[in-house]
C-alpha cells in the first residue's frame, strides 16, 4: 500500500512539472536546457540530452525528435547531425547544443536572435528522398548555440515550425530539467 501511495504522489508531481493538457488530452511538455534555453516539446516526442566529445572537441545539448533515435555523435569541423540511417521518412529531429568546436562554420556569420523561424536556418541539399539538414547559430541567455534540423522526405513541416518558434530563454535558470523526457505511455 505504501508503494502504491508513493507511485500516486510521484505521478502527480511529475504531471505538474511537465505541462498541461490540450483539447485532445495530449500533454505538452517544456524542456529546459542547461545553457538557458527552453522549448515546447509536442506530445509523444522524445527528448534525449547528450554530452559528446571526439578528440579535443566537445558538445552538450538535447536532441528533440518524433522518433526514437540514437544519441548524436560529434564529428570535428561539422555541425552535430542526427543519424541519417535511423531517421524514418516522416522523421523530424532538432538538435540544440553548445558546440565547442572553433572549426564549425555555421551561417549566418553573426548568430541569430530569438524568436527563430525556419527561414533563419541555412538549408543543405539532399539526395532524392533522403533527409534534409538545416543549421543555424543563435544566441540565448548570452550563449551562442548551434541548432541542426534533420527531416525525412515525408516530414510534417507544421510541427517543425511550431517547435522552432517555441525556442526561448528559459525561465528555469540554467539547470537541466529531466521532467517529461520520456513520452507518455
Secondary structure, 3 states (H helix, E strand, C coil): CHHHHHHHHHHHHHHHHHCCECCCCCECEEEECCCCEEEEECCCCEEEEEEEEECCEEEEEEEEECCCCCCCECCCCCCCECCCCCCCCCCEEEEEEEECCCCCCCCCCCCEECCCCHHHCEECCCCCCCCEEEEEEEEECCEEEEEEEEECCCCCHHHHHHHHHCCEECCCCCCCCCCCCCCCC
